Amino acid sequence: MKLLAFDTASEWCSAALWIDGAVSFRAVHAGQKHSELLAPMLGELLAEAGLSYRRLDGLAFGSGPGSFTGLRIACGVAQGLALGADLPVLGVSTLEALAEEGWAASSASAPLAEAGEVLACLDARMHEVYVALYRREGSGWHLLFGPVVCAPQAAPRPQSVNCIGAGPGFSAYPLLGEGVARIAADAIPHARAIVRLAAPRFSAGMFGPPETAEPLYVRDKVALKVCER
């Protein structure tokens, strides 16, 4: 199986290529330059593997929540590439990818219990966070709460003593770390996590045509009014 994945939901722009379990990837702190950086990044990964888009089995992308502009870029690129190369697409929650990255980072530094939780959190600006609580089940995740956008103090509390906190939301709002055993604040919704999560779903037929690529905004409000500031 050959899958290409990418994410532009945060300040980072990342891409990953899965070939029968082997993963190569790129990531760069993009700021506001995702639209300029993503296509060359994808092209580099394919060129190194000697592949074209038409030789892929599918595309996976970070569907959100996250930056509204970033989500629209990811969905637009997914739809355009999938239409041009006749490929199926699959959206993966950026918070689930964040949980996967946080788990991988923490397990690399110290052994983890098989039954554990990850509280994934992105800074949503406007004094709010995007947050979801996951429980590890085998090699995947079971969603316990969310995803939602809420004030930091309204975020869900861990249900286990070995919960991991993942994402930059913990740097922006330290109070989120209360009751969390370990924190991977530098974790991002990386494309390598997205492609790892997407591979078994593609194998199970959990994908759709290009027009099914849609963003998961969660929030329906982009900015505060003057009176709210």
N, C-alpha and C positions, 0 to 999 in steps of 0.2 A: 504494500500500500504506500502511495506517495501523496502526502498532504502538505499544503502550504498554509501557514497561519500567520496572523498579524494582529497587532493591537495599537490603537492610537487614542485610547480613552484617558490617559494620564499625560503628564509632562514628558513621558518617555514614549519613544516610537520603537517597536520591536517587531521582529519577523522570525519565523522558524520554519524549517523544512524537515518533515518526517519521512524517512524512507525505511520501511520495514523495521521500525523501532529505533533506528539511529537518527539523532536529532542534531542539526546544525542551526545556528541562530545568529542574529544580530540585534543589538540594542543600543540606542543613543538617546541622550537627554535632548529632546527636540525643541522644547519651549513651544513656539507657535509654528514650527516648520514641518509638521508631520506630512503635509501634502507634498512638500518638496523632497522629503527624505524616503518616504515609503516605497515608491515605485523602484528607485535605484537599489534599495535594500533587497527587495524581492528579486529583482533581476540578478543581483550578485549571487544570491543563494542558488537560484536555478542554474546560472552559468557554471558555478563551481561543481554542480552535480551533473552537468551535461543534459539538463532537462529543459523542456519548453512547457508552457502552461497547458497545452493540450495533452501532455503525457502525465499530467497529474490525475489523481482520483477524486480530488475535492479541495475546497477552500474552507478554512475555519477563521473566525474573526471574533474579537472581543466586542460583545454586543452591548455592554454597559452594566451598570450605570457608570457615569464618568462625565468628562467634558462633552457638552452638547456638540460642539464643533468637531471634536475628535470622533465621536460616535457616528456622526454623519459622514465623515471622511471614510471610516472603516466600512460602513454599509455601502457607500457609493463605489468604493474600490472593489468590494466583494461582488456587488451586482455587475459592475462593468467587466471585470475579469471573467466571472462565471458565464456571462452571456457570450462574451467573445470566444471562450474556449469550450463552451458547452459542458460546464462543470456544476456539480451540486454544491450547496453551501450549508454551513452550520454555524450558528451563533453560540458562543460560550460566554456565560456571565463573567464579567471582569472580577467580581468579588469571589467567585469560585476559583478563578485562576489565581487570585491573590492568596486564597487559602492554600492552594496547591504549592505556591512559591514559598509561603511562610512555613508550611510543613516541611518542605524539602530543605530549607535553610536551617531550621531548628534541628532536624534529624541528622544533618551533616555535622553539627557541632556537638550533639549528645544524643544518646539513645532515647527513643520516644515510645510510650505505650501505644499498642495497636488501637485501643479504644480511646480516642482523644477528640478534642474540639479545637476549632480555629474560629476566632472572631476576626473577620476581615473588615477593614475599615479604610475608606478613602475620604480625604478632606473634600467636602462638597462646597466649600466657601459659604458665605452668608451665615456663618456661625452654625453650620450643620455638617453632618457626615453622612456618607453612604455606608451602610453597614449590613452585614448578614452573619449569622452564626451557623457553622457547619459541624457535623460530626463525621469523623473518619470511619468509613466502612469498607474494609478490604483495600482496594486500590482507588476507591472513589469517595464521593462525599454525599452525605444526606443533609438536606437543608432543614435546619431546625427553626430558623426565624429569618424573615426578610426575603429579598432585599428591600430596604426602606431608606428614606432620607429623613433624618430627625436631628434634634439637638443632641449634643454629645451626652448630656445627662440622661437622655431618654433611650440610649442605646441598650440593647439586651445585655444581661449579665451572664457570664459563663455558668454552665450547669455542671461542669466537672472541675476538679482541682488541677488538672494538667492542661488547661486551656492555653492555646497559643494566640497571641495577638499579632496580626499581620497587616502591614500597610502604613502609609504615611499619616493616616488619621491619628495614630498614637503619638506622633511627634507634635502634631498641631494641638492635640487635646490630651495631655498626660492623664487626666482623670479616667480616661477609658481603660487604662492599665490596671485599675483596681480589681483584684481578684483574678488577674491573668498571670499564669506561671512564668511564661516567657514572652518576649516581644521581639518581633522581627519588623521593626519600623521601616527598614529600608527595602522591604519586599514591594514589588510592583506587579501589576497584572501582565506578566511577561508572556510573549507568544509561545515560548517553549512549554509553559504550563498549559496554555490553551491547546496546543497540538497534542500534548499528552492526554488531556481530557477528551479531546475530540476523536482520537483514533479508535477507541472501542465503540464510540457512538456511530462512527461511519461504518464500522464493521457490522453493527446491528441495524443499519439502514436508517438511522435517525438523522436524516438530512433532508433538504428540500431544494426546489429550483431557485434560480437567482432572485426572483421577486419575493421570496420569503425572508430575505436578509433585511431585518428591521432592527432599529436601535431600541434598547431598554432604557428609557430616560429615568424612570422612577419619579423624578421631580418634574412638575409642570410649570415651574416658575424659574426664570433665568436670572433675574436681578431684583434687588430691593428697590422699592420706590423711595423717592427722596424723603418722604415723611417717615419711612421705616428705618432709614439710616440714622 
